[in-house]
């Protein structure tokens, strides 16, 4: 499927906050503190969303599975950072969800690690070992399966929730291999308490795929289209500030409590262009992977893809 134009692309002409009252949007976001999903929090703290007439109520979840359920149940208007295979799976089962924007293209942020004294030297050594991912249907779930296929190994995947809870389980010996993103393990890597054994970018086929999405429910899309337009306008402005303004980085570091995260790590693991809401690519490839990894029994039809991703084409 060719790269589709995002719903967010049409939102650049949102009017000033003087044109409307403050409205509330409820967000479900996987993994509190990740850079990729921090724009709503940072933008709200900088007053950007208020300028666009929005107040955000943010619920942080353990991962994509919980985020999906919040959107499906209409407990949240938007879900951020939801693994694309999980979205395909939920939609195929009849969930009334719609994909609005790219969350992350490529897999530059996800990594797997072991304690420094672990006998495991690389992902090639993990057969029979417990390997962490966040929740079912997440991009880290997809990542464990993709890495296992790449290296021809048979790990025992285990859902461990958030990076901090996973770190505790790894360092206490409950899990052999942990998953994380650099925001949460920068200090441990720097201090050589842990060793990285794999990055999802090791899987060539995933580098050009949209691995995470921003989603909404069919009901929210029908009832809150104007608010969603303003959300994406504010989101884009917030993301620009996060890459251009040191003050925004300071807000992020203090909120997320990650003093070892800096601009060099940001640019290495989170290239700005890969987080563009307007970018959507490799969906048929993701779908083929979702079938082979048993997230879905068969590819979605063209009609189903149009229904799920149609909001990108408004």
ZIQUIHU-V284761 format. One record per backbone hydrogen bond with DSSP energy under -1.0 kcal/mol. NH is the residue of the N-H (numbers start at 1). CO is the residue of the C=O. If there is no record, write none. Layout:
NH/CO + NH/CO
//
This chain:
7/100 + 9/6 + 10/7 + 11/8 + 14/11 + 19/16 + 20/17 + 23/53 + 25/55 + 27/57 + 28/78 + 29/59 + 30/80 + 31/61 + 34/31 + 38/35 + 42/38 + 43/39 + 44/40 + 45/41 + 46/42 + 47/44 + 48/43 + 51/47 + 52/48 + 53/50 + 54/49 + 55/23 + 57/25 + 59/27 + 61/29 + 67/63 + 68/64 + 69/65 + 70/66 + 71/67 + 72/68 + 73/69 + 74/71 + 75/70 + 76/70 + 77/26 + 78/26 + 79/215 + 80/28 + 82/213 + 84/211 + 86/137 + 87/83 + 88/84 + 89/85 + 90/86 + 91/87 + 92/88 + 93/89 + 94/91 + 95/90 + 97/95 + 98/216 + 99/308 + 100/214 + 101/214 + 102/277 + 103/212 + 104/212 + 105/274 + 106/209 + 111/180 + 112/198 + 113/178 + 114/195 + 116/193 + 118/115 + 123/197 + 125/122 + 126/123 + 128/154 + 129/126 + 131/156 + 132/177 + 133/158 + 138/135 + 142/138 + 143/139 + 144/140 + 145/141 + 146/142 + 147/143 + 148/144 + 149/145 + 150/146 + 151/147 + 153/148 + 156/129 + 158/131 + 160/133 + 161/134 + 166/162 + 167/163 + 168/164 + 169/165 + 170/166 + 171/167 + 172/168 + 173/170 + 174/169 + 175/169 + 177/130 + 178/113 + 180/111 + 184/181 + 186/182 + 189/185 + 190/186 + 191/187 + 192/189 + 193/188 + 194/188 + 195/114 + 197/112 + 198/112 + 200/110 + 202/199 + 203/200 + 206/203 + 207/204 + 209/206 + 210/281 + 211/104 + 212/104 + 213/82 + 214/101 + 215/79 + 216/98 + 218/96 + 221/217 + 222/218 + 223/219 + 224/220 + 228/224 + 229/225 + 230/226 + 231/227 + 232/228 + 233/229 + 234/230 + 235/231 + 236/232 + 237/233 + 238/234 + 239/235 + 240/236 + 241/237 + 242/238 + 243/239 + 244/240 + 245/241 + 248/245 + 249/245 + 250/246 + 251/247 + 252/248 + 253/249 + 254/250 + 255/251 + 256/252 + 257/253 + 258/253 + 261/258 + 266/262 + 267/263 + 268/264 + 269/265 + 270/266 + 274/271 + 275/272 + 279/276 + 286/282 + 287/283 + 288/284 + 289/285 + 290/286 + 291/287 + 292/288 + 293/289 + 294/291 + 295/290 + 296/290 + 305/301 + 306/302 + 307/303 + 308/304 + 309/305 + 310/306 + 312/309 + 313/310
//
